[in-house]
Amino acid sequence: MHIPADDETLRAHLEYANLPSLLPAIVLLTGDRSLLSRFEPPTTPMMGAVDGDLSEEVQGQIRAIAFEALVAFRDGDGALPSLPDHDTIVELMNWCAGEAIPPEYVPLAIEEGCLEDPDPRRFEWNEVPDTKTLEAYHVLVIGGGFGGISAGIRLGQAGIPYTLIEKNTDLGGTWHENSYPDLRVDVPNHFYSFSFANNPDWTNHFSMRDEIKAYAEGVAKNHGVDGHVRFGTEVVRADYDEAGALWKVRVRDADGQEEILQANAVISAVGMLNRPQTPDIEGLDSFAGTSFHSSSWDHTLDLKGKRVGVIGTGASAMQFVPRVAEQVEHLTIFQRAAHWVSFNPNYRAQTDASFRWCLRNIPFHHSWYRFLMFWASADKAFPVFQIDPEWTDPDHSTSMANDFFRQGAVAHMREQLGGDEDLIAKCLPDYPPLGKRPLMDNGWYSTLVQDHVDLDTTGIDRIVPEGVLMKDGRTVELDVLVLATGFHAGKFLWPMEIAGKGGTMLNDRWDGGENPRAYLGITMPDFPNLFCLYGPNTNPVVGSVIYMLECQTTYIMGCLREMIEQGHRAIDCRKDVHDAFNERLDTQMETMVWRHPKVKSYYNNSEGRVITNAPWTLYQYWDMTRRVDFTDYVVE
């Protein structure tokens, strides 16, 4: 590895390096473990600024040490050293994160950071099948978002023939379909990305839609996935043929033509946030102005001088409302329920060119920065979502950690709303923090205090041609109505019809879609060789969904490897294994804030059961899915 900088340039770049991840990188590069003991570890806040609280003096000392080490490396042979022993990695993790991390995280840190191998999760055969066997096998992947791309990459590495069915005209999934103003990710991008395709060149810490979509398309192209895609094609129904151990999948193209495709295995990667939900409000079709769902943003519409209404105050509205408010004559936001909003100084911040240079060119630096993002944005935050049964104020928070989050969120709200008690009352949720999807302040509060913006909590009676008739009898006259009302997140695999063994319909098994369940969120009894990516109870409310998809893809590929190598036609999840897992899941779920009696969101079904979220740490889910136990399956 070569460092492309002279001394002066290197010093200048180091001024922008992330120091909590820089020093561990230098320790790995030099082998000098004593460097860690020279400095107190930094403090890393959850999802906050991750540069720690190192004094200027300490920062200067770390940069000086890094400079000398990097000059020596640059002027040497450029050979990277081997990784040190387990205890040293533990010490490096602890210093980077600023706290003690369980030692069992070591193999995950090495794997997720690609410290030893640029792609430790790449597919490898135990015994490479002959060409005839591979050519006779076919996998159908449904969906071209990050999940489908992940599956396609690994299938390509295995040499397993596959076809990827995508209903849209391009890859990217939700990042293709949604394009509303200021759409961006709410997980740090250096973690919200594939581990094997680290991108040091993100221009924002929380990047915008176009950059994320371009990243997904670029990764797919680099791995040849785009050559396997049938665009503009949608799966209508899939039937399992028990005699042939095959899935017969009916697809429909953009012209309405249908055909049947056969596959030995099917991987559903349709995601959760791709079927818009239209509110059930009387008179919606009668509105005389322009109306659209936020997921189908009308970019041809000039909002200047318009009276605009927005129904919904969730994640989408939180992002686009501040930008819309900059254009319109008047904006009315119709709120049914308030949401907890947190502040992150990096949320709208761009990355500096020198910061990007450091990640790209300093050995091990990007790996440790990714680990820092993993810890700070995921497992470190997990206790905030848990319920402490001994907590003394369960109506307002669920634990000391949860209450600390509440205090910070309320303080930020009060500061931004300038002491407007009426507005504060409208914005203060009546349930504990993080019971619903966590949101980040994108200028939301500063928008609400503007004179031409109203937050209306009266309640909608119905839509009329002129606008919105409120329950108090007022009519809010509008030119444009935007529906920021989310998606059918709990309707997994919908609207596809899936028929398994004996004609069992998956939708019926899931109680009309009300109660979706799967083993590890991946497999279901009586549906052999059908695998889900981002299935029931696999939404990581902390952390990156791409991480979960990588874990699930590893598991699925382990299933396919065993079947093909051993000549098995099918594997079918055992009912007792499936049921026992879901019993454990439901028990664990009772300890999470999403089951608080005051909480009701798209996380829950009509009876309150949480059907979307995973009640595990990211480490726990990785450990569950890193290997396949074939005693969990009936093998044919």
Stockholm file with secondary structure:
# STOCKHOLM 1.0

chainA/1-636         MHIPADDETLRAHLEYANLPSLLPAIVLLTGDRSLLSRFEPPTTPMMGAVDGDLSEEVQGQIRAIAFEALVAFRDGDGALPSLPDHDTIVELMNWCAGEAIPPEYVPLAIEEGCLEDPDPRRFEWNEVPDTKTLEAYHVLVIGGGFGGISAGIRLGQAGIPYTLIEKNTDLGGTWHENSYPDLRVDVPNHFYSFSFANNPDWTNHFSMRDEIKAYAEGVAKNHGVDGHVRFGTEVVRADYDEAGALWKVRVRDADGQEEILQANAVISAVGMLNRPQTPDIEGLDSFAGTSFHSSSWDHTLDLKGKRVGVIGTGASAMQFVPRVAEQVEHLTIFQRAAHWVSFNPNYRAQTDASFRWCLRNIPFHHSWYRFLMFWASADKAFPVFQIDPEWTDPDHSTSMANDFFRQGAVAHMREQLGGDEDLIAKCLPDYPPLGKRPLMDNGWYSTLVQDHVDLDTTGIDRIVPEGVLMKDGRTVELDVLVLATGFHAGKFLWPMEIAGKGGTMLNDRWDGGENPRAYLGITMPDFPNLFCLYGPNTNPVVGSVIYMLECQTTYIMGCLREMIEQGHRAIDCRKDVHDAFNERLDTQMETMVWRHPKVKSYYNNSEGRVITNAPWTLYQYWDMTRRVDFTDYVVE
#=GR chainA/1-636 SS CCCCCCHHHHHHHHTTSCHHHHHHHHHHHHCCTHHHHTSCCCCCCTTSCCSTTCCHHHHHHHHHHHHHHHHHHHTTTCCCCCCCCHHHHHHHHHHHHTSCCCGGGHHHHHHHTTSSCSCTTSCCCSSCCCHHHHHTCCEEEECCSHHHHHHHHHHHHHTCCEEEECSSSSSCTHHHHCCCTTCBCSSCTTTSSCGGGCCTTCSBSSCBHHHHHHHHHHHHHHTTGGGGEETTEEEEEEEEETTTTEEEEEEEETTSCEEEEEESEEEECCCSSCSBCCCCCTTGGGCSSEEEEGGGCCTTCCCTTCEEEEECCSHHHHHHHHHHHTTCSEEEEECSSCCCEECCTTTTCBCCHHHHHHHHHSTTHHHHHHHHHHHHHTGGGGGGGBCCTTCSCTTTCSSHHHHHHHHHHHHHHHHHHTTCHHHHHHHSCSSCTTSSCCEECSSHHHHHTSTTEEEECSCEEEEETTEEEETTSCEEECSEEEECCCBCTTCTTTTCEEECGGGCBHHHHTTTTTSCCCBTTTBCTTCTTEEESSCTTCBCSSSCHHHHHHHHHHHHHHHHHHHHHHTCSCEEECHHHHHHHHHHHHHHHTTBGGGSTTCCSTTBCTTSCBCSBCCSCHHHHHHHHSSCCGGGEEEC
#=GC SS_cons         CCCCCCHHHHHHHHTTSCHHHHHHHHHHHHCCTHHHHTSCCCCCCTTSCCSTTCCHHHHHHHHHHHHHHHHHHHTTTCCCCCCCCHHHHHHHHHHHHTSCCCGGGHHHHHHHTTSSCSCTTSCCCSSCCCHHHHHTCCEEEECCSHHHHHHHHHHHHHTCCEEEECSSSSSCTHHHHCCCTTCBCSSCTTTSSCGGGCCTTCSBSSCBHHHHHHHHHHHHHHTTGGGGEETTEEEEEEEEETTTTEEEEEEEETTSCEEEEEESEEEECCCSSCSBCCCCCTTGGGCSSEEEEGGGCCTTCCCTTCEEEEECCSHHHHHHHHHHHTTCSEEEEECSSCCCEECCTTTTCBCCHHHHHHHHHSTTHHHHHHHHHHHHHTGGGGGGGBCCTTCSCTTTCSSHHHHHHHHHHHHHHHHHHTTCHHHHHHHSCSSCTTSSCCEECSSHHHHHTSTTEEEECSCEEEEETTEEEETTSCEEECSEEEECCCBCTTCTTTTCEEECGGGCBHHHHTTTTTSCCCBTTTBCTTCTTEEESSCTTCBCSSSCHHHHHHHHHHHHHHHHHHHHHHTCSCEEECHHHHHHHHHHHHHHHTTBGGGSTTCCSTTBCTTSCBCSBCCSCHHHHHHHHSSCCGGGEEEC
//
